[in-house]
Amino acid sequence: MHKRKEIRNFYKDAKEIRKGHNGRTVHYKNKERHLIYEENEVADRWREYFEELLNEPATEINSYAQSVKTNLQDEEEEPTRDEINNIINKLNNNKSPGQIKQAYRTKRKNRQEMK
C-alpha cells in the first residue's frame, strides 16, 4: 500500500513538472474595491467581512420573525395525556426502533402491564 502511494506521488510530480504548475489565481478586493495581494491583507479583509456579516443589526424582517416566534411559543399548550397515548398507539410495532420509538415502546409496554 505504501509503495502505491509513492508511485502515485511520482506520477503526480512528473505531470506537474511536464505541464508546469498551473496554480489558480484568486483576486480579492478591499472595501474601496482595490485589489489586495498580501496574505495578511486578505486575511484582514475576510475577518472584516465576517464581522460585518455576523454582527448585523436586526432588520425589520428579523424583528418581525422574532415577534411571530415569541407569539407562537406563548400560545403553545402541552399535549394532554390522551393525545400522547393516541400517538403512542399509532406507532408501528413491526419497525426497527430508533431511540425515540424504543422509549415509546417501553412506555406502551409499561402502560399495558399496568392495566
Secondary structure, DSSP 8 states (H G I E B T S, - for coil): -HHHHHHHHHHHHHHHHHH--------EE-TTS-EE--HHHHHHHHHHHHHHHHT----HHHHHHHHHHHHHHHH-----HHHHHHHHHHS-SSS---HHHHHHHHHHHHHHHH-
